[in-house]
């Protein structure tokens, strides 16, 4: 069987599935149950400095976006970092690490942007036996208004400075958690690398308001008639997270930086996709808050079976495998031609493909009087919209035309699918690519 053992920037765990810093990792009770369920590691809910206590709201902390079947697609939270005393957390971390020496225990940390504060707390946490640190530069609500969290993560100079302070204070691995609330994820990632970070993790939550109560006219969740923006997470953010992971993995200044992937991971397939795009491991939160700790069993068995089927012996065989195929639009092969094909055996004659194509696309689907739907090859531009709106999986597929076939839409013969499109004369960007 494939070996799922993970060695992420020197931090070893029996599998690449970690719990992200969040309510599921807020206390010893939770973490012990998570480890018993099979999780390879946890990032302890963010610790803060001793001083004025963190006070969370005593009311709803989550807003949600659901699919038509009431499946949770996105979660918006307004909860702050841990409101439990620092020493209580440290004592619990010490006991947990002692009892589960083979599991990764990472301390998420957020303190004011002062050198003395970081250099005081880092050694105290290290004494617990923790395996490393995750610097929380991502939280977009509550703490950001106090000059922490994403307020730091949005300023590359601060990221570099604080990362360097922490590297001076410990020999343990330092992971920098990045905020997605920024125009270009490469700026903070490169700053973390310059500061000496051992790895980055991303994404943290996205600034959001998920809904408005149309009776009280307050954002949800509502606290005594008022609401605020929060951090958005869950399956809905997965595409955003994967793009940012891929950008870091294929960027020259950061491609050697280990990445811990976060954002909407619910199944083993989600995890495998993140890893193929360059993530060395993954962190999970919303899925656990929806389905419980035991979902890791499916993740472990599913990833193991997939790797066996592919002939992969370790997760290193998977990590980054898709990165060479991530490119810029200008380098896509314009000689590649596909057409939509509708399976009449599978079609339920709902007409959604026809309506979508006729009203919003290229009028490439014909409807007969008996509601038989067929593709007009001479109009089809292979946009794939019909595939995406069809309620029957596999009913509409895309057929690739082979070199030498006639493309009825253009009246031209399909050229060979050139291996190096970047230098092909038909490529408008060929000269720039060279």
N, C-alpha and C positions, 0 to 999 in steps of 0.2 A: 504493500500500500504506500501511497505517497506520504512523504514526511511533511507534516504541517508545522514543524518546529520553526519558530521565528527568532531571528537575531536582528532586532531593529536598533541600529546605531549602538550596538553593544549591549542592548537590553534583551535578555532571553525570556521567552515564554513558550509554552507548549503548543500554542497556535497563534495565528495573527489577529485574533478577534479580541479587541479590548473594549471595555465600557468607557465612553467619553465622560469627561468631567461634567456632572449634572446631578439632579436629584437621585438617580439610581446609585450614585457612589458617595452619598452624603455621610454615611456612617458605617461603622464596623458590621452591624447586623446585615445591612444590604450587601456589603462586599463579600462577606463570608458566604452568603447564599449564592452570590454570583459565581464565586470560585467553585462551590460545590456543583453548580449547574454546568461548569465546564469552561467558563471564560478564561482566556489566556492572560489577561491583565486588566487593570483598572487605572483610570486617571481620577484620583480622588477629587471630589468636588472642591472648587477653588478655595484655597486658604488665604486669609488676609492677615494684616498685622494686628497685634494687640493694641487696644485703644478703645475709642468709642465703638460700641457694639453695632454690628450690622443688624438692621431691623427690616424684616420682610413684611409685606402686606398680609393682613389677616382677612383675606377675601380671595376671590378668584385670581389665579395666577396665569391661567392659560386661555388662549383663544384658539379656535380651530377652523380649518377648511376641510370639508368632507366631499367625497365623491357621491355619485347618485345612489350608491348602495350603502351610504353612511360609513364607508371606509375612510379612516383618517388619512388625509393627504398632506396636511401641513399643520404645524402646531406653533403658536405664538406664545412666548412666555415672558413674564415680567419679573421673574424671581431673581434675586441677587445671589452673590456668592454665599458661602456657608455662614449661617448666623449662629453657629456653635462655637464655643471658645476654642482658641487655637490649641491650647495644651490638651484639651479633650480629644481633638482630632489627631494630634501627634501621638498621644498614648494609644489610641485605637490603631493607627497605622503601624506602630511598633509591634503590637500584638498580632495583627494580621500578617505582616511580613514574616514574623517568626514562625507562624503556623503554616504559611504557604510559601516556602522559600523558592519554589519553582515558578511562581506566578509573578508577573510584572506589577509593581505598585509604583505609580508615578504621581508625584505631587503637583497639582495645578496651583499656581501662585499668582497673586495680584496684590501689590502694595503700592503706595504712592511713588511717584517717579523721583525718588531721592536715593542716592547711592547707599546711604547708611541703612535705609529701610530694607533694601534688597540684601545687602551684605550681612545684616543681622538675622534675617529669617532663613536664608538658604542653609547655613550650617545647622541651625536648630532642626530643620526638616531632615537634613542628611543623617542626623543621629538616629532617626527612626529605622534606618535600614532601607529606606526607599531606594528604588533603582534609578531614579532620575527626576527631572523637573520639566513641567510644561508651563511656560510663561504665558499667562492669559492676556494677550493683547487683542482680544476679539470681542468681548462682551459689549453689545451696543446700547444697553439700557442701564439706567441706575448708576452703575459705577463709572460709565463714561462721563456723566455729568460731574463726577468728582475728579476728573483728570486721570482716570485709569481705564483699563479695558481698551475699547476701540479708539479712545482718545489718544492712546499711545500708538496703537496699531496703525493709525492713519498717518503717522509721521515717521518716515523711514529713519530719520536721524535719531529719534527716541528709541526705536527698536534696536538699532545698532548699539547705542549707548548702554541701554539696560541689559542687553544680551552680554555685552562685554563685562559689565559689572558681575553678572551671575557666573560667567565662566571664570572670573578671577576668584570667586568665592567657593567654587567646588570643582572637583574632578569628575563628578558624575555627569552623565549626558544631559544636555540642555536642549529641549524642544521648544521652538517658538510657535505659538498658536496664532494664526493669521486671521484677520477680519476680512470678510468679503465686501465690506462696505467701503470700497475704494475703486478708483477707476482702472487701475492696472495692478494686478496681484504680483507682478514681477518686482515692483518697487520695494514692497516690504520684504519679499522673499530674499532679494539680493542684499537688503540691509541686514537681515538675520544672518546671512552667510558671511558678510563682512564682519559682523560682531562675533563670529566664531561659533554660531549655533551648530549643534550636532545634527539637527533635523528640524523640519517644520511640520506642523499639523494644520489641516484646513479641510473644510471651512468652519469658522464659527458661525453664529446665527446671523441672519439678514434682518436689517431694520424693517419693521413692518407694523401695519395695523390690519388685522384680518377681518374686521367687520365693525359695523356701527349699529347700535340699537336704535331703530327708527321710531321708538316711542319716547325714550329718554334723550335721544340724540347724543349719546356718549359712545366712544369707542369701547369695544369689548376686548378683554375682560374689564368690567366696570367696578370701580371701587368708590362707593358712596357718591355715585353720580358722575364720576370723572374716569377718564381712561388715559392711557399713554401708549407710546410705541413700545414694541418689545422685540424679541429675537425670534425669527422665523426659522423653522427646521422641519425635518420630515421628508417623505418621499418627493415632495414638490421641489425641494432644493437640490436634488441629486444632479440634474443636468448642469446647474451652475457650478457645483462643487467639482464635478468631473472635468469641466473645461479648465478650471483654475489649476487643478492638479496636473493636467496635461501641459499647460503652459509652463509651469515650473519644471516639469520633467524634461521638456525639450528645449529649454533655454540654456544657452551656453554657460552663463554665470551660475546657474543653480542646478544643472542636470545631475551633478554628483551628490546633491543634498538629499538625504533620505526624507521620504514624505509619509506621514501618517494621514490616511484619507478619512474624511468625515463628511457626512451630509446625505441623509436619506437612505442609508444602507439598511435594508430590511431582510434580504435573502442572501444565500451564498453567491448567487449570480451577481447581485449588486457589488458584493465584495470583490469578486473576480474581475469585474469591469474596472473598478478603481485600481486594483493591483496591476492589471494589464496596462493601465495608463500611467503607471509609475509609482503607485503607493506601495510601500514595503509592508504595511499592515493597515488595518482599518479600525475605526472607533465607531461605536453604536450607542445611540441614546433613545431617540423617539420610538424606534421599533420595540425596544425593551419596555418603554413606558406604555406601549399599546398592548403588547402580547406577553410580557413577562420574561424572566431570565432564561427560560428553557429554550427560547428560539435559537440559542447558540448550538444546540444539538443538531438542528437541521443545517445550520451554517457549516458546521464541521463535517458532517456526513456528506453534504452536497458538494462542498469544495473538494473533499477527498476523492469522491467518485469522479468528479469532473477531471481532476488531475490524473487519476488512473487512466481514464479513457483517452486522455491526450498524451499519455506516456511521460508526464512530468513527475520527476522524483522528489522535487522540493519546490517550495514557493518561489525560490529564486528563478526557476524556469518560467514562471508566469509574470513576475514583476517586470514591468516596462515593455512587455512584448508588443503592445500596440503603439508604443510611442513613435517608432519610425514611420507609421502610417498616418500620423497626425500631421497635417501640412496646412499651408495657407491656401486660400481659395485660388489664387493666381496660378498655383501649380497643379490644379486638378486637370485630369486628362479630358480635353474637350472632344477627343475622338471616340470616347466611350459612349455607346448608344444603347438605351434600354426602352422597352415598351411594356405597357400594362397588358395583362392577360386575365380575363374573367373566366373562372371555372363555372360552366353552366350547371354541373352536377351539384355544386355547393351553394350556388346563388339562391337566396330566399326571396328575390324580387322586391326588396324593400325600396330600392331606388335612391338610396342615400348617395351612392357613387355618382349617379346621373345628376342629382340635384347639386352636389358640390362642384362637379366639373362644369356643368352647364352654367351655373350662376356665378361661380367665383374663379374658374380656372380657364381651360382652353377648349371647351366644347368638344371634347374628344371621345365622349361616350354616347352611343346611340340607343334609343329606346324604341322597341317595336310595339305595335298595338297590343300584343299579349304580354308586354312588360318583360321582354328578353333584352338584356343589356349587353352590348358589345362595344369593343374599343375601335375607334377610327385611327388606325396607325398613322395616317397622313396628318392628323392633328395632334396626336399624343406627344407631349414633350417629356414624358416620364417624370412628372413632378412628384408622384407618389401619394398625392392627396387622396385618391380613391382607395388606396390600400389602407390609409390611416383612418378613414371614416367608415369603412366597411365593418359591420358588426360580426361578420363571420371570419374568424382567423383562417388565413390560407386560401380564402376564396379568390382574392385578387393578388396576383404576384407580378413581379417585374422580370421580363425575359430580356437577356442581353443579346443583342444582335452580334453575330460573328463577323469577323473581317471578310469583306467580299459581298455581304448582303446589302440590298438596297434599302436605304432609309427613305420610306415613302414620303415622309414629311418634307425632307429637303431635296429629294430626288438624287441624292449622292450615294455612292457606294461607301459602306463603312470601312474606314482605314484600319490597319492593324492596331492593336492595343499596345502602343509603344511602351516599353519598359521605362524609358527615360523621357517622359513627357516634357520635363523642364527644358530640354534642348531641342524639342521637335519644332520645325519651322512654323507649324500651325498654331503654336502656343504664343499668344501675344506678349507673354512675359518671358519668353525664352532668352532674349538678350539681357534682360535684367537679372534672370537667374544665373546666367553665365558670369 
